[in-house]
Amino acid sequence: MQFEFFPSRTLTWYLARLFITRILAVLLMLVLVLQMLDLLGESGDILAYSGNGQEQLLYYVTLRVPQLIARFLPYSVLLATIITLATLNQNSEVISMKAAGLSAHQVLAPLILTALAISLASLAFNERVVTRSTATLNAWQAVKYGPIPKDPGVKANLYLADGRDLLLASSLEGQNDRMVLRGVTYYRRDANGIIVEQLRTDRAAFANPGWRFENATRFDVATTSTTKLVSATVAPGITPAKIMISNVDADSENLFQLSSSIEAMKVAGRRTSELEAAWWHKLSGPFSSMLMPLLGAVAAFGLARSGQLLIRAVIGMALGFAYFVLDNAALAMGNFGGYPPLVAAWAPFVLFALIGETVLIRTEE
């Protein structure tokens, strides 16, 4: 009986190498298939803008691939776990390792260590690459795949209220007093909430106070007349600080940026439970890869010749996908305030870690 947590160095390296090659193969297959399907759906909108061509299609792929990798990496780890362990079981390698005195936990230890390394790499990848590509893609989609935004921190699809009046913008560039809104529409409403005037412009700069519309088009609802205005200043109650806390996209901000946004919203008296849940999920999401070897371990133990290997693989897959379903449900409950943010992000992780450990112990017995 060996009491070390890991098996020998040779066996640890063998299992880790076997595991990571299958993770990369499954991830590559998923990303290629999903990216082709996604590109088929978006290529029409991209090419609909005059002047777009192959370069813009390739640029879209570079922005979309990081999102697909971040989303489907845990699924890849789950499928790779089942493939790896089922193959080892089919070839009687698991029986050989157990005959040598290794416990089930020692067999899984190299896989869990590999999954931990992948989780840490995924966390860094999400913070450095995925957030930036998401912000840029959202801003590009907001301008209907027009000129590519140069500012990676640009915000898109703004919806702001100034008393009864409304200000909508497709994108925002710059910060503080240098903010510029693009694709802007301003609705002036009366005391009954009925729109009486509409102003449209391609560009609006912060005028401190208000926003200066340049070459605006004014539509008067009462007279149904349209006029051109050289300049107009509206929405004095909307400030850059208000804009920064009004449209916070957790997927487009890293942990430090999101922490600052949450603090700013708390100071302004805004509800932050949804963003706090998203903040915690930025940690629990990547580390969900660590659970996959534990949930898929049922495929490794048990005699392959008993004819139940396929059933065990299906059970492992069902446990993994049940985790993803519950994780999304708990996050949704956290967004609505049903669960505290910390519980919404980490409760499924802890629950399925206990379930996986229970199944592993029962299987080994």
C-alpha positions, 0 to 999 in steps of 0.5 A, a space after each residue: 500500500 502506497 501512502 503518497 498522494 501521487 504515484 511514481 513520477 513516470 506514471 504521473 507524467 504518463 497520465 498527465 500527458 495522456 490527459 492533456 493531449 485529449 483535452 487539447 484534441 477535444 477542445 480543438 474539435 469543439 472550437 472548430 465546429 462551433 466557430 464554423 457554425 457561428 461564422 455561417 450565422 454572422 458572415 451575412 451581417 459582417 459582409 452586409 457592411 460596405 467594404 467588409 471582406 475576408 479581413 473582417 471575417 478573419 478579425 471576427 474569428 480572432 475575437 470569437 475564438 477566445 470566447 469559445 475557448 473560455 466557455 467550452 474548456 470545462 466541457 472539453 476537460 469532462 469529455 477528455 476525462 471520460 475518454 482517457 479513463 474509459 480507454 485506461 479501463 478498457 486496456 486494463 491499465 487501471 486494474 494494473 495500477 490498482 494491483 500495484 497498490 494504488 488507490 482510486 485517489 492516487 490514480 486520479 491525482 495526476 489528472 486533478 493536478 493537470 486540471 488545476 494547471 489548466 484552471 489557472 491558465 484558463 483564469 489568466 487567459 480569461 482575464 487578459 484575453 477574453 475580456 478584451 476580445 469581448 469588449 471589442 466584439 460588443 463594440 464592433 457589433 454595436 456599430 453593425 460591423 462598421 469601422 473597427 473600434 480602436 479603444 478596447 475599453 469601449 462600451 456599447 448599447 447604452 441606455 440612459 435616463 435623464 429624468 423623463 427623457 431618454 438617451 440611447 447610444 450605440 457605443 462610447 469612446 474615451 473617458 471622463 470629460 473626453 467621452 464621445 457617444 456614437 450613434 446617439 438618439 435622444 427622446 424628449 418626453 412630456 409629463 405623461 411619458 409621451 415622446 414629443 421630440 427626437 434628436 439623432 446624431 452620429 456623434 455627441 461630445 460631453 459639454 459639461 453639463 450636457 451632451 453636444 449633438 453635432 449636425 443633429 436631425 430633429 423630429 417634432 412629433 406634434 408637427 411631424 416635421 424634420 429639421 437639421 440642427 448645427 448643434 444642440 445640447 441635451 441631457 444635462 443630468 447625464 454625467 460621465 460618472 453616471 455612464 460608467 456605472 450604468 452599463 457595466 458588462 461583467 464579461 468585458 471587465 477583468 477582476 480589478 475593473 469589475 471590483 472598481 465598478 462594483 464599488 462605484 455602484 455601491 457608492 451611488 446606491 445601486 444594486 450590485 448582487 448581479 455583478 458580485 455574483 459574476 465577480 465570484 463566478 470569474 473564479 469558480 468558472 475556470 476552477 470547475 475544470 478541477 471537478 471534471 476528473 472527479 465527476 468522470 472518475 466513475 468511467 475508470 473503475 469497474 470491470 470493462 468486461 462486465 459490459 457496463 463501461 458505456 453505462 459508466 461513461 454515460 453516468 460520468 457525462 451526466 454528472 458533469 453536465 448536471 453540474 453545468 446546469 446547476 451552475 447556470 441555475 444558481 448564477 441566475 438565482 444570484 442575479 435575481 437576489 435569491 442567493 447571496 453572490 458567494 453562494 451562487 458562484 461556489 455552492 454548485 462547485 462544493 456540492 458536486 465536489 462532495 457528490 464526486 467524492 462520494 461516488 468515487 468512494 462508493 465505486 472503490 468499495 
